[in-house]
Amino acid sequence: MKTKPVLSADDVKKILAAAEAHATKNKWAVAIAVVDDGGHLLGMLRLDEAAPVSSHIAPAKARTAALGRRESRAYEEIINNGRYSFLSAPTLEGMLEGGVPVVADGQVVGAVGVSGVKSSEDAEIARAGIAALGL
């Protein structure tokens, strides 16, 4: 039987706090979502002034990154490069930059999705949150 690390509740709190601090420092109003490796929501925070729709987009980006085992940006690039049929991929709704997988010991253990500012800034916030784990 194989074993792998998993995100704990404390890990989720660290990710959310670090991502929030990074967004706040830059005055970015966003929603931040953390999911496990199966795309199930573990924690979420919507900062003041973030658009309500961000609460739907952030978890979708995180789910896409977790299930796909890669940044959600990869799917956006596939579609932008003309493979429009990829829009029909099942369960992948957040195919926009801003979802970043959490990798521990070479295993994807979850992902962070952010929505509310430029997609590259969303991804920057997600990476800042993940960095708090010191992986």
C-alpha positions as CSV (number, residue, x, y, z in Angstrom):
1,M,0.0,0.0,0.0
2,K,1.2,3.5,-0.8
3,T,1.2,6.4,1.5
4,K,1.3,10.1,0.8
5,P,1.1,13.4,2.6
6,V,-2.2,15.2,3.0
7,L,-3.1,18.8,3.8
8,S,-4.1,19.3,7.4
9,A,-6.5,21.9,8.7
10,D,-3.4,23.9,10.0
11,D,-1.9,23.7,6.5
12,V,-5.0,25.2,5.0
13,K,-5.0,28.0,7.6
14,K,-1.4,28.8,6.8
15,I,-2.1,28.9,3.1
16,L,-5.1,31.1,3.5
17,A,-3.3,33.5,5.9
18,A,-0.2,33.9,3.7
19,A,-2.3,34.3,0.5
20,E,-4.5,36.9,2.3
21,A,-1.4,38.8,3.5
22,H,0.0,38.9,0.0
23,A,-3.3,40.1,-1.5
24,T,-3.8,42.7,1.2
25,K,-0.3,44.0,0.8
26,N,-1.0,44.6,-2.8
27,K,-4.5,45.9,-2.2
28,W,-6.0,43.1,-4.3
29,A,-9.6,42.1,-3.5
30,V,-9.8,38.4,-4.2
31,A,-11.4,35.1,-3.2
32,I,-8.9,32.3,-2.2
33,A,-9.8,28.6,-2.1
34,V,-7.9,25.6,-1.0
35,V,-8.9,22.0,-2.1
36,D,-7.6,18.5,-1.5
37,D,-6.2,16.3,-4.2
38,G,-9.7,15.3,-5.2
39,G,-10.8,18.9,-5.6
40,H,-12.9,18.9,-2.4
41,L,-13.0,22.3,-0.7
42,L,-11.0,22.5,2.5
43,G,-11.1,26.3,3.1
44,M,-12.0,29.5,1.4
45,L,-11.8,33.2,2.1
46,R,-13.4,36.1,0.2
47,L,-11.8,39.4,1.0
48,D,-13.8,42.6,1.3
49,E,-14.7,44.2,-2.0
50,A,-14.0,41.0,-4.0
51,A,-16.7,40.3,-6.5
52,P,-19.2,37.7,-5.5
53,V,-18.6,35.6,-8.6
54,S,-15.0,35.2,-7.4
55,S,-16.4,32.8,-4.8
56,H,-17.3,30.4,-7.6
57,I,-14.3,31.0,-9.8
58,A,-11.6,30.5,-7.1
59,P,-12.7,27.0,-6.1
60,A,-13.2,26.0,-9.8
61,K,-9.6,27.0,-10.6
62,A,-8.3,25.1,-7.5
63,R,-10.3,22.0,-8.4
64,T,-9.0,22.1,-12.0
65,A,-5.4,22.4,-10.8
66,A,-5.8,19.5,-8.3
67,L,-7.6,17.1,-10.6
68,G,-5.3,17.9,-13.6
69,R,-2.2,17.8,-11.4
70,R,-1.0,21.0,-13.1
71,E,-1.6,24.7,-13.0
72,S,-5.0,25.7,-14.4
73,R,-3.1,28.0,-16.8
74,A,-2.1,25.0,-18.9
75,Y,-5.7,24.4,-19.9
76,E,-6.3,28.0,-20.8
77,E,-3.2,27.9,-23.0
78,I,-4.5,24.7,-24.7
79,I,-7.8,26.3,-25.5
80,N,-6.2,29.6,-26.6
81,N,-4.0,27.6,-29.0
82,G,-7.1,26.4,-30.8
83,R,-8.1,23.2,-29.1
84,Y,-11.6,24.4,-28.4
85,S,-12.9,20.9,-27.9
86,F,-11.1,20.9,-24.6
87,L,-13.9,23.1,-23.3
88,S,-16.0,19.9,-23.1
89,A,-13.6,18.2,-20.6
90,P,-15.7,16.8,-17.8
91,T,-15.5,18.4,-14.3
92,L,-12.9,21.0,-15.3
93,E,-14.7,24.4,-15.0
94,G,-11.9,26.7,-13.9
95,M,-9.7,26.5,-17.0
96,L,-8.2,30.0,-16.3
97,E,-4.8,31.0,-14.8
98,G,-4.9,31.2,-11.1
99,G,-5.1,27.6,-9.9
100,V,-1.8,26.2,-8.6
101,P,-1.3,22.6,-7.3
102,V,0.3,22.0,-3.9
103,V,3.1,19.4,-4.3
104,A,4.6,17.6,-1.3
105,D,7.2,14.8,-1.7
106,G,6.5,14.7,-5.4
107,Q,2.7,14.2,-4.9
108,V,-0.1,16.6,-5.6
109,V,-1.9,16.9,-2.3
110,G,-4.2,19.7,-3.2
111,A,-4.4,23.1,-4.9
112,V,-5.0,26.8,-4.3
113,G,-7.3,28.8,-6.6
114,V,-7.6,32.6,-6.5
115,S,-9.9,34.9,-8.4
116,G,-10.4,38.7,-8.5
117,V,-7.5,40.4,-10.1
118,K,-5.4,39.7,-13.3
119,S,-4.9,36.0,-13.8
120,S,-1.1,36.2,-13.3
121,E,-1.7,38.1,-10.0
122,D,-4.2,35.4,-9.0
123,A,-1.5,32.8,-9.5
124,E,1.0,34.9,-7.7
125,I,-1.3,35.0,-4.6
126,A,-1.8,31.3,-4.8
127,R,2.0,30.7,-4.9
128,A,2.5,33.0,-1.9
129,G,0.0,30.9,0.0
130,I,1.6,27.6,-0.9
131,A,5.1,29.0,0.0
132,A,3.9,29.4,3.6
133,L,4.1,25.6,3.9
134,G,7.9,25.6,3.2
135,L,7.7,22.8,0.7
